[in-house]
Amino acid sequence: MKKTLITLALASAVVSTGLAQGTVLWGNANNSKISVNSAPGGLPTSTTPAFAGTTATTFYYALFYSAGATTVGGSITGSEMPFLGANGTYAFEDSNWNFNSPGAIAGYVTGPSYATNAAAGRYTVENTDPNQSLATITPFTTSAQWVIVGWSASDGATLSAMESWFNNGSPSTTGWIGESAVSAAISPGNPNGSPPTSPASVFPASFSLGLVYIPEPSTIMLAGLGGLSLLLFRRRK
């Protein structure tokens, strides 16, 4: 009898977990437009351009969530600056944050992987979930914090390609990258509830994508010579 009860309890837990999906809408509005700058470390100079299908005018965005973390890399807002450049901390570098990929957990997560800019300063998800427009279904119905990372197409068309470009702070080409502030705790709607609840919205405040320049070979050589001269000077002293 005891074994039967334990088996039933485990089966119940598996079923309830399998149904634990939540729905959120993500995007941005006119009062939360995304900007870029024209010089590394500079202030925002313009909004991201309208999508025109070219590498120069395309930007990608990825949605991250965490059920426990309220900071990214120790930053209260997710960004110490409006954008972080190559030396900041991003959600894809912090193991407390999860990329909301449709294929991440089979049977639990569906919906779009990425967003792209649809108009100046605005973005929208690329692949619309057929069950809920502009929705991403998460593997839990409890609350979570959310972060959006954005980058230019020159950095790669997918998150893995962008991470390869980023290469621990040593990008291989010039490009833009930035991160939104961490949202407050948001509880996804539960389409499988009785009755079903409406999806919640993840609309971050405005943030900027910072330009990351790749040093010219001559600049790298000069920096190396400067470091070498300092070492020689110290030895002579």
C-alpha positions in Angstrom: 0.0 0.0 0.0 2.8 2.4 0.9 4.6 1.7 -2.4 1.4 2.4 -4.3 0.9 5.7 -2.6 4.5 6.8 -3.3 4.1 5.7 -7.0 0.9 7.7 -7.3 2.5 10.8 -5.7 5.4 10.7 -8.1 3.1 10.2 -11.1 1.1 13.2 -9.9 4.2 15.3 -9.6 5.3 14.4 -13.1 1.9 15.2 -14.6 1.6 18.5 -12.7 5.2 19.5 -13.8 4.4 18.6 -17.4 1.4 21.0 -17.4 3.4 23.8 -15.6 3.7 26.2 -18.5 3.4 29.9 -18.4 3.0 32.5 -21.2 4.6 35.9 -21.5 4.5 38.5 -24.3 7.8 40.3 -25.0 8.6 43.3 -27.1 9.0 47.0 -26.7 6.9 50.2 -27.1 7.4 53.8 -28.2 8.5 54.7 -24.7 11.1 52.0 -24.5 13.0 52.3 -27.7 16.5 50.8 -28.2 19.4 53.1 -29.1 22.9 52.8 -30.5 26.0 55.1 -30.1 28.5 56.1 -32.7 31.7 55.8 -30.5 32.7 53.2 -27.9 31.7 54.5 -24.5 29.8 57.4 -25.9 26.2 58.5 -25.2 23.4 57.1 -27.4 23.2 59.0 -30.7 20.2 57.4 -32.5 17.7 54.6 -32.3 18.4 51.3 -34.0 17.4 51.7 -37.7 14.4 50.2 -39.3 14.8 46.6 -40.5 15.9 46.5 -44.1 17.2 43.0 -44.5 20.9 43.8 -44.5 23.7 43.1 -42.0 24.1 46.9 -41.5 20.5 47.4 -40.5 19.6 44.2 -38.6 19.7 43.7 -34.8 18.8 40.6 -32.9 17.5 40.2 -29.3 17.3 37.2 -27.0 15.1 36.7 -24.0 16.6 35.4 -20.7 14.8 34.4 -17.5 15.8 33.5 -14.0 13.5 32.3 -11.2 16.0 33.2 -8.5 18.5 35.9 -9.7 17.7 39.6 -9.5 21.0 40.8 -10.8 23.3 40.0 -13.7 26.9 39.6 -12.7 26.3 41.5 -9.4 24.7 44.5 -11.1 21.4 45.6 -9.5 19.9 46.9 -12.7 21.5 44.4 -15.1 23.7 47.1 -16.5 26.1 49.4 -14.7 25.8 51.7 -17.7 23.2 52.1 -20.4 25.3 49.7 -22.4 28.2 47.6 -21.3 30.5 47.2 -24.3 33.0 44.3 -24.6 34.0 44.4 -20.9 30.6 44.2 -19.2 28.7 41.2 -17.9 25.8 39.8 -19.8 23.1 37.3 -19.1 24.7 34.7 -21.4 27.8 34.9 -19.2 25.9 34.4 -16.0 24.9 30.8 -15.2 21.9 32.0 -13.1 20.2 33.1 -16.3 18.6 30.9 -19.0 18.1 31.6 -22.6 14.4 31.1 -23.4 15.0 28.8 -26.3 12.0 26.9 -27.7 14.1 23.7 -27.9 15.7 24.1 -24.4 13.4 21.8 -22.6 11.5 19.4 -24.8 7.7 19.7 -24.3 7.9 22.6 -22.0 9.2 25.6 -23.9 7.7 26.7 -27.2 7.6 30.1 -29.0 10.1 32.4 -30.6 13.9 32.3 -29.9 14.7 35.8 -31.0 13.4 39.2 -31.9 14.6 41.6 -34.5 14.1 45.3 -35.2 10.9 45.9 -37.1 11.0 49.7 -37.0 13.4 52.4 -35.8 14.1 51.6 -32.2 11.5 48.9 -32.1 11.7 45.1 -32.2 9.3 42.2 -32.4 9.7 38.5 -32.1 10.6 36.7 -35.3 8.6 33.5 -35.0 5.1 33.9 -33.7 3.8 31.2 -31.5 0.6 29.9 -33.2 -1.2 29.6 -29.9 -0.5 33.1 -28.6 0.7 36.0 -30.8 4.2 37.2 -29.8 4.4 34.7 -26.9 7.0 32.6 -25.3 5.9 29.7 -23.1 8.2 29.1 -20.1 8.6 25.9 -18.1 7.1 27.3 -14.9 4.1 29.3 -13.6 5.9 30.9 -10.7 7.4 34.4 -11.1 10.7 35.1 -12.7 13.0 38.0 -13.6 13.7 38.8 -17.3 16.6 40.3 -19.2 16.9 41.1 -22.9 20.3 41.1 -24.7 20.6 42.8 -28.1 23.4 42.8 -30.7 24.0 43.8 -34.3 23.9 41.3 -37.2 27.6 41.7 -37.7 28.1 39.9 -34.4 26.1 36.8 -35.6 22.5 35.8 -36.4 22.1 33.5 -33.4 23.0 33.6 -29.7 25.8 31.0 -30.1 27.3 32.9 -33.1 27.2 36.1 -31.0 28.8 34.4 -28.0 31.6 33.2 -30.4 32.0 36.7 -31.6 32.1 38.0 -28.0 34.9 35.5 -27.2 35.3 36.5 -23.5 35.7 40.2 -24.3 37.8 39.8 -27.5 35.3 40.2 -30.5 36.6 39.4 -34.0 34.7 42.2 -35.7 33.3 45.6 -34.9 29.7 45.5 -33.7 27.1 46.6 -31.2 25.9 44.8 -28.1 23.8 45.8 -25.0 21.5 44.5 -22.3 18.3 45.7 -20.7 17.9 46.2 -17.0 16.6 43.3 -15.0 12.8 43.4 -14.8 10.7 43.1 -11.7 9.4 39.6 -10.9 6.7 38.8 -13.5 4.4 35.8 -13.2 3.6 34.2 -16.6 0.0 33.6 -17.4 -1.1 29.9 -17.3 -3.0 28.9 -20.5 -3.5 25.4 -18.9 -5.1 26.8 -15.7 -8.7 26.4 -14.8 -9.7 29.0 -15.8 -6.7 30.0 -18.0 -5.0 33.2 -17.1 -3.8 35.9 -19.6 -0.2 36.2 -20.6 2.0 38.7 -18.8 4.0 41.4 -20.7 7.8 41.7 -20.6 8.5 45.2 -21.9 11.8 46.5 -20.6 12.8 50.1 -20.2 14.9 51.8 -22.9 18.5 50.6 -23.2 21.4 51.1 -25.6 23.6 48.9 -27.6 27.3 50.0 -27.3 29.7 50.0 -30.2 32.7 47.7 -29.8 35.6 48.6 -32.0 38.3 46.0 -32.9 41.7 47.5 -32.4 43.8 48.0 -35.6 46.9 45.7 -35.8 49.1 48.7 -35.4 47.2 49.7 -32.2 47.7 46.2 -30.8 51.4 46.4 -31.7 51.9 49.7 -30.0 50.1 48.5 -26.9 52.4 45.5 -26.8 55.5 47.7 -27.2 54.2 50.0 -24.4 53.8 47.0 -22.1 57.3 45.7 -23.0 58.9 49.1 -22.3 57.2 49.3 -18.9 58.6 45.8 -18.0 62.1 46.9 -19.1 61.9 50.1 -17.1 60.9 48.2 -14.0 63.8 45.8 -14.4 66.3 48.6 -14.7 65.0 50.2 -11.5 
